[in-house]
Amino acid sequence: MAREMMDSPDNPRELLEDDLRNLRIINRYLGNYRAVLGGLARLIEEQKLKRFSLLDVGTGSADIPALIASWARRHHLTAEIIGLDPEPATLRAAVKQTRNFPEIALVRGDGRALPLASDSVDFVLTSQMLHHFSEDDIINLLRGWSRVARRAIIVCDLVRHPVAYHGIRLVTKALTRNIMTRTDAPLSVQRAFTLDEWRDLFERAGIGPFRLFPKFPFRQMTLISIQERTSAARLRQDLNDQKRFAGPSPADCDADPAGM
C-alpha cells in the first residue's frame, strides 16, 4: 500500500504546516481528543495519581501534549510531558503550540529507538501513528515502548471501515484544498485495522493485559497495562528467589547430627 505523504522527507514547510493545522481540526471534531483524554483520565483515576509523566510518540505539532497539559492544570495534576517526533519541520510547528507549557519538552527522535531510559515515564501514548507501520513493526514498537513505560501504554488509532473511508474523503474535500490532507486522510483509514485486527496485534505483542474500547466515529482506544505485567513478573521472581534461598527443609533440620 502507498505511503502517506506525511511520511516522506523534505515536504514543503507551508504544505506540512497547513496539513498539521487540518489534523488539529480533525482531531478535535472527530473524536481523537476525547479518546485520548478519556483513556488517560481513566488510568489517572484508577491509580489515584496526583502527578504523572507521559511520552507522546509521533507528537506532530504537539496538539495532544498541549491538550493533556491544559487538562492536567484544570484538574490540579502535575504533569511532565515529552513530545517525540523525528522531523525538524514538524517540531518547529510543535514549538508554537507548546510555548505556554513549560511542562512539555520536545525531543527529536525515532519511535523505533526511544532515546529514554527504561521505566522513565508513567505512560507512553501513541495517537494515530501505528497505522503508518506494518504489523510486525507495530508489535516491535509496542514491545520497545513497554521498556520505557512504568504503568501503561495508551493507543488511540483509526478503525478501518468503508463508511470511514468515504466519509473522511468528503470531509477533507469540504475542509481544505491541501493535497497532503486530502491524500493522507483516506489513505490512513485504508492502512488502519479492524477492531479484531487491533486485538490480534495487541495479543501478539504480548506485553501485558489490555482493554480495547471502540470509540465513535471509527476509532479505538486501548490501554495496555505494563504495571500488571511488571508486578506479575516481580512476583514470579520473588517466589523463585524464595525457593532458591529457602535453606534446608524441616526434615533436614531434624536429622541426627551423628549420622551426618
C-alpha positions as CSV (number, residue, x, y, z in Angstrom):
1,M,0.0,0.0,0.0
2,A,1.2,3.5,-0.8
3,R,3.0,5.6,1.9
4,E,1.3,8.7,3.2
5,M,2.7,12.0,2.0
6,M,3.5,13.0,5.6
7,D,5.9,10.0,5.9
8,S,8.1,11.4,3.1
9,P,11.1,13.6,4.0
10,D,11.5,17.1,2.8
11,N,7.9,18.1,2.4
12,P,7.5,21.8,1.7
13,R,7.1,23.7,5.0
14,E,3.9,25.5,4.1
15,L,2.2,22.3,2.9
16,L,3.2,20.4,6.0
17,E,2.2,23.2,8.5
18,D,-1.2,23.6,6.8
19,D,-1.7,19.8,6.9
20,L,-0.9,19.8,10.6
21,R,-3.4,22.6,11.2
22,N,-6.0,20.4,9.4
23,L,-5.1,17.4,11.5
24,R,-5.7,19.5,14.7
25,I,-9.2,20.3,13.4
26,I,-9.9,16.7,12.6
27,N,-8.5,15.5,15.9
28,R,-10.8,18.0,17.7
29,Y,-14.1,17.4,15.9
30,L,-13.8,13.7,15.0
31,G,-13.2,12.3,18.5
32,N,-9.5,11.8,18.9
33,Y,-9.1,14.4,21.6
34,R,-12.0,12.8,23.6
35,A,-10.4,9.3,23.2
36,V,-7.0,10.4,24.4
37,L,-8.3,12.3,27.4
38,G,-10.8,9.6,28.3
39,G,-8.1,6.9,28.3
40,L,-5.6,9.0,30.4
41,A,-8.3,10.1,32.8
42,R,-9.3,6.5,33.4
43,L,-5.8,5.5,34.2
44,I,-5.2,8.5,36.5
45,E,-8.4,7.9,38.4
46,E,-7.9,4.1,38.7
47,Q,-4.3,4.6,40.0
48,K,-5.2,7.7,42.1
49,L,-2.3,9.7,40.8
50,K,-1.6,13.3,41.6
51,R,1.3,13.6,39.2
52,F,2.3,11.7,36.1
53,S,4.8,11.7,33.3
54,L,3.9,10.9,29.7
55,L,5.7,10.3,26.4
56,D,3.8,11.2,23.2
57,V,5.4,9.2,20.3
58,G,5.0,10.9,16.9
59,T,3.7,14.1,18.5
60,G,3.3,16.0,15.3
61,S,2.5,19.6,16.1
62,A,2.2,18.6,19.8
63,D,-1.5,19.4,20.0
64,I,-2.0,16.3,22.1
65,P,0.6,17.3,24.7
66,A,-0.9,20.8,24.9
67,L,-4.3,19.3,25.3
68,I,-3.1,17.0,28.1
69,A,-1.2,19.8,29.8
70,S,-4.3,22.0,29.8
71,W,-6.5,19.2,31.1
72,A,-3.9,18.4,33.9
73,R,-3.9,22.0,35.0
74,R,-7.7,22.1,35.2
75,H,-7.7,19.0,37.4
76,H,-4.8,20.2,39.6
77,L,-2.5,17.4,38.4
78,T,1.3,17.8,38.0
79,A,2.3,16.6,34.5
80,E,5.6,16.1,32.8
81,I,5.2,15.5,29.1
82,I,7.6,14.7,26.3
83,G,6.6,15.1,22.7
84,L,8.8,13.0,20.4
85,D,9.0,13.4,16.6
86,P,11.7,12.7,14.0
87,E,11.0,15.6,11.7
88,P,12.6,19.0,12.4
89,A,9.9,20.9,10.4
90,T,7.2,19.2,12.5
91,L,8.9,20.1,15.7
92,R,9.2,23.7,14.7
93,A,5.4,23.7,14.4
94,A,5.2,22.0,17.8
95,V,7.2,24.8,19.4
96,K,4.5,27.2,18.5
97,Q,1.8,25.0,20.1
98,T,3.7,24.5,23.3
99,R,5.3,27.8,24.1
100,N,3.0,28.4,27.0
101,F,3.5,25.0,28.5
102,P,6.9,24.6,30.4
103,E,5.8,21.1,31.4
104,I,6.2,20.0,27.8
105,A,9.6,19.1,26.4
106,L,10.1,18.5,22.7
107,V,12.6,15.9,21.6
108,R,13.7,14.9,18.1
109,G,13.8,11.1,18.0
110,D,12.6,7.9,16.4
111,G,9.8,5.9,18.0
112,R,11.7,2.7,16.9
113,A,14.6,3.6,19.1
114,L,13.4,5.7,22.0
115,P,16.1,8.0,23.5
116,L,14.9,7.3,27.0
117,A,16.0,5.0,29.8
118,S,14.0,2.0,31.0
119,D,11.0,2.8,33.2
120,S,11.5,6.5,32.7
121,V,7.8,7.6,32.2
122,D,4.5,6.5,33.6
123,F,2.7,6.4,30.3
124,V,3.6,6.1,26.6
125,L,1.0,7.4,24.3
126,T,0.6,6.9,20.6
127,S,-2.1,8.7,18.8
128,Q,-3.0,7.9,15.2
129,M,0.6,6.7,14.4
130,L,0.6,3.0,14.5
131,H,-1.4,2.6,11.3
132,H,1.6,4.0,9.4
133,F,3.5,0.8,10.1
134,S,3.4,-2.9,9.2
135,E,2.0,-5.5,11.6
136,D,5.5,-6.7,12.5
137,D,6.7,-3.2,13.1
138,I,3.8,-2.4,15.3
139,I,4.5,-5.4,17.5
140,N,8.1,-4.5,17.8
141,L,7.3,-0.8,18.6
142,L,4.9,-1.8,21.4
143,R,7.5,-4.2,22.8
144,G,10.1,-1.4,22.7
145,W,7.8,1.1,24.3
146,S,7.0,-1.3,27.1
147,R,10.6,-1.0,28.3
148,V,10.1,2.8,28.8
149,A,6.6,2.8,30.3
150,R,6.2,2.1,34.0
151,R,2.4,1.9,34.1
152,A,0.7,1.7,30.7
153,I,0.7,2.3,27.0
154,I,-2.2,4.2,25.5
155,V,-3.0,3.5,21.9
156,C,-5.6,5.7,20.1
157,D,-6.0,5.0,16.4
158,L,-8.3,4.6,13.4
159,V,-10.6,1.6,12.7
160,R,-10.8,0.6,9.0
161,H,-14.3,0.7,7.6
162,P,-15.8,1.7,4.2
163,V,-18.0,4.4,5.7
164,A,-15.0,5.9,7.5
165,Y,-13.1,6.0,4.2
166,H,-15.7,7.6,2.1
167,G,-16.7,9.9,5.0
168,I,-13.2,11.3,5.5
169,R,-12.9,11.9,1.7
170,L,-16.0,14.1,1.8
171,V,-14.9,15.9,5.0
172,T,-11.4,16.7,3.7
173,K,-12.7,17.9,0.3
174,A,-15.0,20.3,2.1
175,L,-12.4,21.3,4.7
176,T,-9.3,22.1,2.6
177,R,-7.5,22.3,-0.7
178,N,-4.3,20.9,0.9
179,I,-3.3,17.9,-1.2
180,M,-1.5,16.2,1.7
181,T,-4.6,16.2,3.9
182,R,-6.8,15.1,1.0
183,T,-4.5,12.3,0.2
184,D,-3.4,11.1,3.6
185,A,-6.7,11.1,5.5
186,P,-8.4,8.5,3.3
187,L,-5.2,6.6,3.0
188,S,-4.9,6.5,6.8
189,V,-8.2,4.8,7.0
190,Q,-7.2,2.2,4.3
191,R,-4.0,1.5,6.2
192,A,-5.7,1.1,9.6
193,F,-7.1,-2.1,11.1
194,T,-10.4,-3.5,12.1
195,L,-11.2,-3.9,15.8
196,D,-10.5,-7.7,15.6
197,E,-7.2,-7.0,13.9
198,W,-6.2,-4.5,16.5
199,R,-7.0,-7.0,19.2
200,D,-4.9,-9.6,17.4
201,L,-1.9,-7.2,17.2
202,F,-2.1,-6.4,21.0
203,E,-2.3,-10.1,21.8
204,R,0.7,-10.9,19.6
205,A,2.7,-8.1,21.1
206,G,2.3,-9.9,24.5
207,I,3.4,-7.0,26.6
208,G,0.6,-7.1,29.2
209,P,-3.2,-7.3,29.7
210,F,-5.1,-4.8,27.6
211,R,-8.6,-3.2,27.4
212,L,-9.8,-2.1,24.0
213,F,-12.6,0.5,23.8
214,P,-14.4,1.2,20.5
215,K,-14.8,5.0,20.0
216,F,-17.1,7.0,17.8
217,P,-16.6,7.6,14.9
218,F,-14.5,4.6,13.7
219,R,-11.7,4.8,16.3
220,Q,-10.4,2.6,19.1
221,M,-8.6,3.5,22.4
222,T,-6.7,0.7,24.1
223,L,-5.0,0.7,27.5
224,I,-2.2,-1.8,27.8
225,S,-1.1,-2.4,31.4
226,I,2.6,-2.6,31.9
227,Q,2.3,-2.3,35.7
228,E,0.3,-5.5,36.0
229,R,2.8,-7.4,33.8
230,T,5.7,-6.0,35.8
231,S,4.1,-6.8,39.1
232,A,3.4,-10.4,38.0
233,A,7.0,-10.8,36.8
234,R,8.3,-9.4,40.0
235,L,6.1,-11.8,42.0
236,R,7.3,-14.8,40.0
237,Q,10.9,-13.6,40.6
238,D,10.3,-13.2,44.3
239,L,8.8,-16.7,44.5
240,N,11.8,-18.1,42.6
241,D,14.2,-16.3,44.9
242,Q,12.4,-17.6,48.0
243,K,12.8,-21.2,46.7
244,R,16.4,-20.6,45.8
245,F,17.3,-19.2,49.2
246,A,14.9,-21.0,51.5
247,G,17.6,-23.0,53.2
248,P,17.3,-26.6,54.5
249,S,13.9,-28.3,54.9
250,P,12.5,-29.1,58.3
251,A,13.3,-32.8,57.7
252,D,17.0,-31.8,57.2
253,C,17.0,-29.8,60.4
254,D,15.6,-32.8,62.4
255,A,18.2,-35.2,61.1
256,D,20.6,-36.9,63.7
257,P,23.9,-35.0,63.7
258,A,25.7,-38.2,64.4
259,G,24.5,-39.6,61.2
260,M,25.7,-36.6,59.2
